[in-house]
Every structure is written in structure tokens, then in C-alpha cells.
Amino acid sequence: MKKAVHTNLTRRERQVMDIMYRSGSAHAGEIMEQLPGKPSYSAVRAILRVLEGKGHVRHIEKDLRYVYLPTTSRASVRESALRHLIDTFFEGSRGKVLATMIGDETTRFSPEELEELESLIKKAKKGARP
């Protein structure tokens, strides 16, 4: 089984990854400027080394700087994080997630989102076994 991507990322590592996904690549100084809490340059470099060691980023040398690029797709990280959330807080039930979202009075769906949900539910019913 493929190892879940998100499970070995700290909150700060996820923040760094988010910055890199938005920009495509970044050097430590650019990341430092965008991180909340004003971390030091050496702290950002340490996080980048850890992420590189975990295989989430790689670096290239450009203009005497290391420029970091994500090696894991945003989609795979998103899927892994969602799977972890569902397993942790909803006993592995996607239905409980949807019921929570739909039942929440503060959740507002656009007509397009409702049509998409309806279409997905119809497809799921067709594929479901009796």
C-alpha cells in the first residue's frame, strides 16, 4: 500500500508545501517572506532540508541559490489529507462527511455545486452493489 503523503508533514511543512504549490518553485527567502510567524532564514532552510529528505521537494541551483520544487503533486497530497481527515474524524465514512457538510446550516452550495453533487450521487448509485 502506498504511504500516505500528509502523515509525515508537520503544520509548518504543509505551509511551505502550499507556498511551493502556489508559486511552482521558491527559494528559502521567498518562502520565509510568506510564512506566518516570521520564522528565521535558518529555520526555513531546515524545513526545506527535512522536506527534501522526506522526498516532497527537490532543489536546483540557480544564480547561486537553491530553488526548491515540489515533487509530490498537489492532488495526491489533497487526497491523502482528505483520507486522513475522514479516517480520523468520520470513522472512515465519506457519507458522514457529506451529511455533516449538508446538514450544517452555515454551508451554502451554489446551484452548480448542488448539480455536481446530485450527478455524483447518481453515478455512485449506479455503481453500487445491491
N, C-alpha and C positions, 0 to 999 in steps of 0.2 A: 504494500500500500504506500502511496506517495505521502511523504511527510507534509503535514500542514505548514504552510508558509508563515502564517501570522503568529503561531505559537511561540516562536523564538524571537519575536520582536518586542522590545520594550516600548513604552509610550513614546519616548524621545526618538527611538529608532523609526517608529511609524511616522512621526512628524517629519523626519529627514526624508524618508521614502516619499511621502506626499509631496514635499518640495521638489524632489527629483522627477516625480511623475508629471508635475505641472510644467516644469521647465525642460524636461528631457535630459538635461545634464546640468551639473553645477560644481563649482569648486567650493572649498570649505568656507571661504569668506562670504560667498553668496548665500550659502546655507545658514551661516551664523546670523546674517542680517535678517533672515526671515523667520528664525525660530523664536518662539515666545520665551521670556525669561532671561534674555540676553546671556546665553552661555559663552564661555571663553572660546577663543580660537582653538586652543589645545583640546578642550572638551569635544568640540565638533570633530576635530581630526581623529580623536579616539573613537568616537561613534562611527565615523566612516571606516576606520580600520576594522572595527568589530563587524560592521555590515559587510565589508569585503570578505572577511574571514568566514562569515556565515553564507557567503555566496549570493547575497542580494544585490551587490553593486560590484562594479569593476572600475578601474581607473585607466585613463590615458594621460600621457604627459603632453601638455600644450602650453607653450610660452612659459616654460619653467614652473608650471603649476600642475598639480594633479587635478584633472577634471573627472568627476565621478558620474557614472551612468548606471541606471538600474538594469539588472539582469533578469529580474523576475517581472512578468507582466502585471500590470495593474489589475487585470481581470482575475488572474489566479490568486492574487493577494485578497481581492474583494471576496471571491468565492470562499476562500479559506477562512477569512474573518467572519463571514456570514454563517458558515457551517459551525464555527466555534460558538458564536452567539446563540444559534439555535440549539446546539447541544447543551450549552451551559444554562441557559435561562428558560428554554421551552421544551425540555425533555426530548429534544430531537425532533419535535413536531413542527413541520412547516405550517400546518393548519392552525396551530396555536399562535404562530406569529401573525398570520393573516387575520385571525379572529381578533387578536389584540389590536392590530392596526385599524381594522374596520370598525371595531367596537369603541374605539377611542373617539370621544366627542370632538377633540381638537384636530383630528386628522381630517383633512379635506382633500378629496380626489377630484381632479379635473374630469370632465366628460371623456376625454381621450384616455386617461388612465383607467377609468371605470370600464370602458370598452375593451381595453387591452386585458384587464383582469378577467372580464367576462369571457373573452376569447381563450385565454389561458386555462380557465376553469373548464370550458367546453372541451378543449383538447385533452386535458387531464382525465375527464370523464370517459372520453372515447378510448383512451389508452389504459384505463383502469380495468383490472380483472374483477369479475363478479365474485 
